[in-house]
Structures are given as structure tokens and as C-alpha cells.
């Protein structure tokens, strides 16, 4: 892809993103619906624990289980030497 096409694609992507951001309105988030009963908010520590630390811990546990329960033997095979005629 040449520079002109890359520039055109980048401008299109940036323009589309900008239009999506400008067209979306967060004003409707302030109005409450019937039956809406929001709970108390999370603190910064609770938010980081729930959305950052917990997924990393779950990922590490899965990786650890896969590594521990892996039964395959790690073998490096050398190429066979050819017989000289």
C-alpha cells in the first residue's frame, strides 16, 4: 500500500471515530428508569482489584495449571547423520 492510500485510510478511520464520539450523547445516562436501583459505587482500590488484579490472577492460575498438568515430554531431537557412500 502506498503512502497516499495509507493516509486516506487513516483519515477515514480518524474521521469515523471522531463522528462516533461526537454523535454519542452521554446526557441520557443521567435520567433514571423505572425500577432503577443503583448500588453504592466502588472505590478506586475495589475497581482496580476487580478489573485489573483479579483477571491477571485468574490468567496466572490458568497458566500455572496448564504448566503443572502438562504431561508432554520436552524433547529436542537431533537430525540424523547421513551415511556416506
Backbone as XML, in Angstrom:
<?xml version="1.0"?>
<chain id="A" units="angstrom">
  <residue number="1" name="UNK">
    <atom name="N" x="0.842" y="-1.166" z="0.000"/>
    <atom name="CA" x="0.000" y="0.000" z="0.000"/>
    <atom name="C" x="0.894" y="1.238" z="0.000"/>
  </residue>
  <residue number="2" name="UNK">
    <atom name="N" x="0.622" y="2.141" z="-0.844"/>
    <atom name="CA" x="1.457" y="3.332" z="-0.904"/>
    <atom name="C" x="1.019" y="4.362" z="0.129"/>
  </residue>
  <residue number="3" name="UNK">
    <atom name="N" x="1.772" y="5.434" z="0.215"/>
    <atom name="CA" x="1.526" y="6.437" z="1.259"/>
    <atom name="C" x="0.179" y="7.127" z="1.100"/>
  </residue>
  <residue number="4" name="UNK">
    <atom name="N" x="-0.229" y="7.334" z="-0.137"/>
    <atom name="CA" x="-1.490" y="8.040" z="-0.370"/>
    <atom name="C" x="-2.682" y="7.222" z="0.134"/>
  </residue>
  <residue number="5" name="UNK">
    <atom name="N" x="-2.657" y="5.930" z="-0.157"/>
    <atom name="CA" x="-3.749" y="5.064" z="0.316"/>
    <atom name="C" x="-3.727" y="4.918" z="1.832"/>
  </residue>
  <residue number="6" name="UNK">
    <atom name="N" x="-2.529" y="4.832" z="2.406"/>
    <atom name="CA" x="-2.425" y="4.716" z="3.858"/>
    <atom name="C" x="-2.938" y="5.983" z="4.540"/>
  </residue>
  <residue number="7" name="UNK">
    <atom name="N" x="-2.596" y="7.142" z="3.967"/>
    <atom name="CA" x="-3.078" y="8.402" z="4.515"/>
    <atom name="C" x="-4.596" y="8.513" z="4.405"/>
  </residue>
  <residue number="8" name="UNK">
    <atom name="N" x="-5.132" y="8.067" z="3.293"/>
    <atom name="CA" x="-6.579" y="8.091" z="3.088"/>
    <atom name="C" x="-7.283" y="7.171" z="4.087"/>
  </residue>
  <residue number="9" name="UNK">
    <atom name="N" x="-6.730" y="5.974" z="4.299"/>
    <atom name="CA" x="-7.333" y="5.029" z="5.246"/>
    <atom name="C" x="-7.266" y="5.570" z="6.677"/>
  </residue>
  <residue number="10" name="UNK">
    <atom name="N" x="-6.134" y="6.184" z="7.033"/>
    <atom name="CA" x="-6.003" y="6.759" z="8.368"/>
    <atom name="C" x="-6.955" y="7.914" z="8.592"/>
  </residue>
  <residue number="11" name="UNK">
    <atom name="N" x="-7.110" y="8.765" z="7.573"/>
    <atom name="CA" x="-8.042" y="9.889" z="7.692"/>
    <atom name="C" x="-9.475" y="9.397" z="7.812"/>
  </residue>
  <residue number="12" name="UNK">
    <atom name="N" x="-9.818" y="8.369" z="7.064"/>
    <atom name="CA" x="-11.165" y="7.809" z="7.145"/>
    <atom name="C" x="-11.431" y="7.212" z="8.521"/>
  </residue>
  <residue number="13" name="UNK">
    <atom name="N" x="-10.471" y="6.468" z="9.053"/>
    <atom name="CA" x="-10.636" y="5.864" z="10.379"/>
    <atom name="C" x="-10.744" y="6.946" z="11.458"/>
  </residue>
  <residue number="14" name="UNK">
    <atom name="N" x="-9.898" y="7.966" z="11.367"/>
    <atom name="CA" x="-9.946" y="9.045" z="12.356"/>
    <atom name="C" x="-11.254" y="9.822" z="12.256"/>
  </residue>
  <residue number="15" name="UNK">
    <atom name="N" x="-11.703" y="10.102" z="11.054"/>
    <atom name="CA" x="-12.961" y="10.819" z="10.864"/>
    <atom name="C" x="-14.148" y="10.028" z="11.373"/>
  </residue>
  <residue number="16" name="UNK">
    <atom name="N" x="-14.160" y="8.736" z="11.102"/>
    <atom name="CA" x="-15.252" y="7.884" z="11.574"/>
    <atom name="C" x="-15.274" y="7.840" z="13.098"/>
  </residue>
  <residue number="17" name="UNK">
    <atom name="N" x="-14.110" y="7.695" z="13.713"/>
    <atom name="CA" x="-14.033" y="7.665" z="15.178"/>
    <atom name="C" x="-14.498" y="8.981" z="15.778"/>
  </residue>
  <residue number="18" name="UNK">
    <atom name="N" x="-14.065" y="10.078" z="15.195"/>
    <atom name="CA" x="-14.460" y="11.388" z="15.693"/>
    <atom name="C" x="-15.968" y="11.591" z="15.577"/>
  </residue>
  <residue number="19" name="UNK">
    <atom name="N" x="-16.554" y="11.193" z="14.465"/>
    <atom name="CA" x="-18.002" y="11.334" z="14.291"/>
    <atom name="C" x="-18.771" y="10.468" z="15.286"/>
  </residue>
  <residue number="20" name="UNK">
    <atom name="N" x="-18.276" y="9.258" z="15.540"/>
    <atom name="CA" x="-18.941" y="8.392" z="16.519"/>
    <atom name="C" x="-18.883" y="9.003" z="17.906"/>
  </residue>
  <residue number="21" name="UNK">
    <atom name="N" x="-17.754" y="9.617" z="18.263"/>
    <atom name="CA" x="-17.641" y="10.246" z="19.578"/>
    <atom name="C" x="-18.536" y="11.466" z="19.693"/>
  </residue>
  <residue number="22" name="UNK">
    <atom name="N" x="-18.639" y="12.235" z="18.623"/>
    <atom name="CA" x="-19.470" y="13.437" z="18.673"/>
    <atom name="C" x="-20.956" y="13.116" z="18.645"/>
  </residue>
  <residue number="23" name="UNK">
    <atom name="N" x="-21.337" y="12.042" z="17.980"/>
    <atom name="CA" x="-22.752" y="11.712" z="17.855"/>
    <atom name="C" x="-23.312" y="11.000" z="19.090"/>
  </residue>
  <residue number="24" name="UNK">
    <atom name="N" x="-22.452" y="10.337" z="19.840"/>
    <atom name="CA" x="-22.942" y="9.643" z="21.030"/>
    <atom name="C" x="-23.147" y="10.655" z="22.146"/>
  </residue>
  <residue number="25" name="UNK">
    <atom name="N" x="-24.272" y="10.583" z="22.789"/>
    <atom name="CA" x="-24.609" y="11.562" z="23.811"/>
    <atom name="C" x="-24.714" y="10.889" z="25.170"/>
  </residue>
  <residue number="26" name="UNK">
    <atom name="N" x="-23.898" y="11.286" z="26.126"/>
    <atom name="CA" x="-23.998" y="10.710" z="27.458"/>
    <atom name="C" x="-25.095" y="11.346" z="28.306"/>
  </residue>
  <residue number="27" name="UNK">
    <atom name="N" x="-25.849" y="12.294" z="27.757"/>
    <atom name="CA" x="-26.851" y="13.006" z="28.544"/>
    <atom name="C" x="-27.973" y="12.074" z="29.017"/>
  </residue>
  <residue number="28" name="UNK">
    <atom name="N" x="-28.260" y="11.027" z="28.261"/>
    <atom name="CA" x="-29.335" y="10.116" z="28.653"/>
    <atom name="C" x="-28.931" y="9.223" z="29.821"/>
  </residue>
  <residue number="29" name="UNK">
    <atom name="N" x="-27.663" y="9.183" z="30.155"/>
    <atom name="CA" x="-27.218" y="8.356" z="31.273"/>
    <atom name="C" x="-27.631" y="8.948" z="32.613"/>
  </residue>
  <residue number="30" name="UNK">
    <atom name="N" x="-27.995" y="10.214" z="32.649"/>
    <atom name="CA" x="-28.367" y="10.850" z="33.904"/>
    <atom name="C" x="-29.817" y="10.601" z="34.293"/>
  </residue>
  <residue number="31" name="UNK">
    <atom name="N" x="-30.645" y="10.252" z="33.324"/>
    <atom name="CA" x="-32.055" y="10.015" z="33.635"/>
    <atom name="C" x="-32.234" y="8.605" z="34.176"/>
  </residue>
  <residue number="32" name="UNK">
    <atom name="N" x="-33.014" y="8.483" z="35.205"/>
    <atom name="CA" x="-33.258" y="7.181" z="35.823"/>
    <atom name="C" x="-34.471" y="6.515" z="35.182"/>
  </residue>
  <residue number="33" name="UNK">
    <atom name="N" x="-34.387" y="5.206" z="35.028"/>
    <atom name="CA" x="-35.505" y="4.425" z="34.515"/>
    <atom name="C" x="-36.360" y="3.953" z="35.683"/>
  </residue>
  <residue number="34" name="UNK">
    <atom name="N" x="-37.588" y="3.539" z="35.368"/>
    <atom name="CA" x="-38.453" y="2.980" z="36.399"/>
    <atom name="C" x="-37.839" y="1.681" z="36.909"/>
  </residue>
  <residue number="35" name="UNK">
    <atom name="N" x="-37.797" y="1.542" z="38.207"/>
    <atom name="CA" x="-37.241" y="0.331" z="38.807"/>
    <atom name="C" x="-35.733" y="0.344" z="38.903"/>
  </residue>
  <residue number="36" name="UNK">
    <atom name="N" x="-35.096" y="1.425" z="38.514"/>
    <atom name="CA" x="-33.646" y="1.523" z="38.584"/>
    <atom name="C" x="-33.228" y="1.691" z="40.041"/>
  </residue>
  <residue number="37" name="UNK">
    <atom name="N" x="-32.386" y="0.812" z="40.512"/>
    <atom name="CA" x="-31.936" y="0.871" z="41.896"/>
    <atom name="C" x="-30.424" y="0.674" z="41.933"/>
  </residue>
  <residue number="38" name="UNK">
    <atom name="N" x="-29.665" y="1.725" z="41.638"/>
    <atom name="CA" x="-28.208" y="1.566" z="41.616"/>
    <atom name="C" x="-27.654" y="1.369" z="43.016"/>
  </residue>
  <residue number="39" name="UNK">
    <atom name="N" x="-26.615" y="0.568" z="43.095"/>
    <atom name="CA" x="-25.973" y="0.329" z="44.378"/>
    <atom name="C" x="-24.942" y="1.399" z="44.671"/>
  </residue>
  <residue number="40" name="UNK">
    <atom name="N" x="-24.203" y="1.164" z="45.728"/>
    <atom name="CA" x="-23.144" y="2.107" z="46.065"/>
    <atom name="C" x="-21.990" y="1.945" z="45.092"/>
  </residue>
  <residue number="41" name="UNK">
    <atom name="N" x="-21.256" y="3.007" z="44.883"/>
    <atom name="CA" x="-20.135" y="2.971" z="43.955"/>
    <atom name="C" x="-18.940" y="2.236" z="44.534"/>
  </residue>
  <residue number="42" name="UNK">
    <atom name="N" x="-18.006" y="1.874" z="43.659"/>
    <atom name="CA" x="-16.788" y="1.205" z="44.082"/>
    <atom name="C" x="-15.690" y="2.233" z="44.308"/>
  </residue>
  <residue number="43" name="UNK">
    <atom name="N" x="-14.822" y="1.941" z="45.257"/>
    <atom name="CA" x="-13.668" y="2.815" z="45.451"/>
    <atom name="C" x="-12.628" y="2.506" z="44.373"/>
  </residue>
  <residue number="44" name="UNK">
    <atom name="N" x="-11.585" y="3.306" z="44.329"/>
    <atom name="CA" x="-10.531" y="3.094" z="43.327"/>
    <atom name="C" x="-9.846" y="1.755" z="43.549"/>
  </residue>
  <residue number="45" name="UNK">
    <atom name="N" x="-9.573" y="1.415" z="44.791"/>
    <atom name="CA" x="-8.908" y="0.143" z="45.113"/>
    <atom name="C" x="-9.795" y="-1.035" z="44.721"/>
  </residue>
  <residue number="46" name="UNK">
    <atom name="N" x="-11.085" y="-0.945" z="45.021"/>
    <atom name="CA" x="-12.007" y="-2.022" z="44.648"/>
    <atom name="C" x="-12.110" y="-2.163" z="43.129"/>
  </residue>
  <residue number="47" name="UNK">
    <atom name="N" x="-12.134" y="-1.052" z="42.418"/>
    <atom name="CA" x="-12.216" y="-1.092" z="40.965"/>
    <atom name="C" x="-10.964" y="-1.717" z="40.364"/>
  </residue>
  <residue number="48" name="UNK">
    <atom name="N" x="-9.790" y="-1.302" z="40.841"/>
    <atom name="CA" x="-8.555" y="-1.884" z="40.337"/>
    <atom name="C" x="-8.458" y="-3.373" z="40.676"/>
  </residue>
  <residue number="49" name="UNK">
    <atom name="N" x="-8.882" y="-3.735" z="41.859"/>
    <atom name="CA" x="-8.859" y="-5.140" z="42.232"/>
    <atom name="C" x="-9.786" y="-5.984" z="41.381"/>
  </residue>
  <residue number="50" name="UNK">
    <atom name="N" x="-10.963" y="-5.456" z="41.099"/>
    <atom name="CA" x="-11.959" y="-6.213" z="40.354"/>
    <atom name="C" x="-11.645" y="-6.302" z="38.863"/>
  </residue>
  <residue number="51" name="UNK">
    <atom name="N" x="-11.165" y="-5.215" z="38.277"/>
    <atom name="CA" x="-10.999" y="-5.180" z="36.835"/>
    <atom name="C" x="-9.561" y="-5.311" z="36.361"/>
  </residue>
  <residue number="52" name="UNK">
    <atom name="N" x="-8.575" y="-5.275" z="37.268"/>
    <atom name="CA" x="-7.179" y="-5.422" z="36.857"/>
    <atom name="C" x="-6.537" y="-6.622" z="37.548"/>
  </residue>
  <residue number="53" name="UNK">
    <atom name="N" x="-6.526" y="-6.615" z="38.874"/>
    <atom name="CA" x="-5.796" y="-7.643" z="39.612"/>
    <atom name="C" x="-6.472" y="-9.004" z="39.507"/>
  </residue>
  <residue number="54" name="UNK">
    <atom name="N" x="-7.783" y="-9.061" z="39.630"/>
    <atom name="CA" x="-8.495" y="-10.339" z="39.553"/>
    <atom name="C" x="-8.334" y="-11.027" z="38.193"/>
  </residue>
  <residue number="55" name="UNK">
    <atom name="N" x="-8.497" y="-10.341" z="37.054"/>
    <atom name="CA" x="-8.257" y="-11.034" z="35.770"/>
    <atom name="C" x="-6.817" y="-11.513" z="35.601"/>
  </residue>
  <residue number="56" name="UNK">
    <atom name="N" x="-5.849" y="-10.724" z="36.079"/>
    <atom name="CA" x="-4.452" y="-11.166" z="35.990"/>
    <atom name="C" x="-4.230" y="-12.407" z="36.858"/>
  </residue>
  <residue number="57" name="UNK">
    <atom name="N" x="-4.833" y="-12.439" z="38.038"/>
    <atom name="CA" x="-4.697" y="-13.601" z="38.919"/>
    <atom name="C" x="-5.349" y="-14.839" z="38.308"/>
  </residue>
  <residue number="58" name="UNK">
    <atom name="N" x="-6.515" y="-14.675" z="37.701"/>
    <atom name="CA" x="-7.179" y="-15.810" z="37.056"/>
    <atom name="C" x="-6.343" y="-16.317" z="35.892"/>
  </residue>
  <residue number="59" name="UNK">
    <atom name="N" x="-5.799" y="-15.397" z="35.088"/>
    <atom name="CA" x="-4.947" y="-15.786" z="33.970"/>
    <atom name="C" x="-3.718" y="-16.538" z="34.461"/>
  </residue>
  <residue number="60" name="UNK">
    <atom name="N" x="-3.087" y="-16.041" z="35.535"/>
    <atom name="CA" x="-1.899" y="-16.700" z="36.083"/>
    <atom name="C" x="-2.237" y="-18.088" z="36.620"/>
  </residue>
  <residue number="61" name="UNK">
    <atom name="N" x="-3.408" y="-18.235" z="37.241"/>
    <atom name="CA" x="-3.817" y="-19.549" z="37.747"/>
    <atom name="C" x="-4.029" y="-20.533" z="36.608"/>
  </residue>
  <residue number="62" name="UNK">
    <atom name="N" x="-4.645" y="-20.084" z="35.523"/>
    <atom name="CA" x="-4.867" y="-20.965" z="34.371"/>
    <atom name="C" x="-3.531" y="-21.367" z="33.751"/>
  </residue>
  <residue number="63" name="UNK">
    <atom name="N" x="-2.623" y="-20.405" z="33.593"/>
    <atom name="CA" x="-1.306" y="-20.710" z="33.036"/>
    <atom name="C" x="-0.567" y="-21.687" z="33.939"/>
  </residue>
  <residue number="64" name="UNK">
    <atom name="N" x="-0.631" y="-21.469" z="35.246"/>
    <atom name="CA" x="0.027" y="-22.375" z="36.182"/>
    <atom name="C" x="-0.533" y="-23.788" z="36.114"/>
  </residue>
  <residue number="65" name="UNK">
    <atom name="N" x="-1.857" y="-23.913" z="36.044"/>
    <atom name="CA" x="-2.460" y="-25.240" z="35.935"/>
    <atom name="C" x="-2.070" y="-25.933" z="34.641"/>
  </residue>
  <residue number="66" name="UNK">
    <atom name="N" x="-2.033" y="-25.205" z="33.551"/>
    <atom name="CA" x="-1.646" y="-25.809" z="32.274"/>
    <atom name="C" x="-0.194" y="-26.278" z="32.334"/>
  </residue>
  <residue number="67" name="UNK">
    <atom name="N" x="0.673" y="-25.474" z="32.930"/>
    <atom name="CA" x="2.081" y="-25.865" z="33.008"/>
    <atom name="C" x="2.297" y="-27.058" z="33.934"/>
  </residue>
  <residue number="68" name="UNK">
    <atom name="N" x="1.599" y="-27.094" z="35.048"/>
    <atom name="CA" x="1.770" y="-28.194" z="36.003"/>
    <atom name="C" x="1.172" y="-29.492" z="35.468"/>
  </residue>
  <residue number="69" name="UNK">
    <atom name="N" x="0.022" y="-29.404" z="34.835"/>
    <atom name="CA" x="-0.660" y="-30.609" z="34.389"/>
    <atom name="C" x="-0.250" y="-31.071" z="32.999"/>
  </residue>
  <residue number="70" name="UNK">
    <atom name="N" x="0.711" y="-30.395" z="32.383"/>
    <atom name="CA" x="1.178" y="-30.781" z="31.059"/>
    <atom name="C" x="1.997" y="-32.063" z="31.171"/>
  </residue>
  <residue number="71" name="UNK">
    <atom name="N" x="1.579" y="-33.094" z="30.481"/>
    <atom name="CA" x="2.236" y="-34.394" z="30.566"/>
    <atom name="C" x="3.214" y="-34.637" z="29.414"/>
  </residue>
  <residue number="72" name="UNK">
    <atom name="N" x="3.281" y="-33.752" z="28.470"/>
    <atom name="CA" x="4.152" y="-33.990" z="27.327"/>
    <atom name="C" x="5.612" y="-33.816" z="27.734"/>
  </residue>
  <residue number="73" name="UNK">
    <atom name="N" x="6.462" y="-34.624" z="27.131"/>
    <atom name="CA" x="7.895" y="-34.540" z="27.420"/>
    <atom name="C" x="8.527" y="-33.570" z="26.434"/>
  </residue>
  <residue number="74" name="UNK">
    <atom name="N" x="9.360" y="-32.701" z="26.940"/>
    <atom name="CA" x="10.039" y="-31.736" z="26.090"/>
    <atom name="C" x="11.318" y="-32.402" z="25.593"/>
  </residue>
  <residue number="75" name="UNK">
    <atom name="N" x="11.332" y="-32.732" z="24.316"/>
    <atom name="CA" x="12.480" y="-33.403" z="23.741"/>
    <atom name="C" x="13.000" y="-32.608" z="22.561"/>
  </residue>
  <residue number="76" name="UNK">
    <atom name="N" x="14.309" y="-32.525" z="22.492"/>
    <atom name="CA" x="14.945" y="-31.918" z="21.336"/>
    <atom name="C" x="15.618" y="-33.039" z="20.570"/>
  </residue>
  <residue number="77" name="UNK">
    <atom name="N" x="15.196" y="-33.240" z="19.334"/>
    <atom name="CA" x="15.781" y="-34.320" z="18.537"/>
    <atom name="C" x="16.814" y="-33.729" z="17.594"/>
  </residue>
  <residue number="78" name="UNK">
    <atom name="N" x="17.917" y="-34.452" z="17.505"/>
    <atom name="CA" x="18.971" y="-34.030" z="16.602"/>
    <atom name="C" x="18.707" y="-34.654" z="15.238"/>
  </residue>
  <residue number="79" name="UNK">
    <atom name="N" x="19.037" y="-33.933" z="14.186"/>
    <atom name="CA" x="18.858" y="-34.535" z="12.862"/>
    <atom name="C" x="19.819" y="-35.723" z="12.695"/>
  </residue>
  <residue number="80" name="UNK">
    <atom name="N" x="19.326" y="-36.745" z="12.001"/>
    <atom name="CA" x="20.126" y="-37.964" z="11.811"/>
    <atom name="C" x="21.241" y="-37.662" z="10.804"/>
  </residue>
  <residue number="81" name="UNK">
    <atom name="N" x="22.394" y="-38.244" z="11.100"/>
    <atom name="CA" x="23.525" y="-38.076" z="10.191"/>
    <atom name="C" x="23.343" y="-38.986" z="8.987"/>
  </residue>
  <residue number="82" name="UNK">
    <atom name="N" x="23.657" y="-38.457" z="7.823"/>
    <atom name="CA" x="23.537" y="-39.260" z="6.599"/>
    <atom name="C" x="24.743" y="-40.177" z="6.478"/>
  </residue>
  <residue number="83" name="UNK">
    <atom name="N" x="24.461" y="-41.364" z="6.029"/>
    <atom name="CA" x="25.551" y="-42.346" z="5.827"/>
    <atom name="C" x="26.319" y="-41.992" z="4.566"/>
  </residue>
  <residue number="84" name="UNK">
    <atom name="N" x="27.645" y="-42.073" z="4.666"/>
    <atom name="CA" x="28.467" y="-41.780" z="3.498"/>
    <atom name="C" x="28.592" y="-43.021" z="2.619"/>
  </residue>
  <residue number="85" name="UNK">
    <atom name="N" x="28.528" y="-42.791" z="1.337"/>
    <atom name="CA" x="28.604" y="-43.929" z="0.406"/>
    <atom name="C" x="30.009" y="-44.166" z="-0.064"/>
  </residue>
</chain>
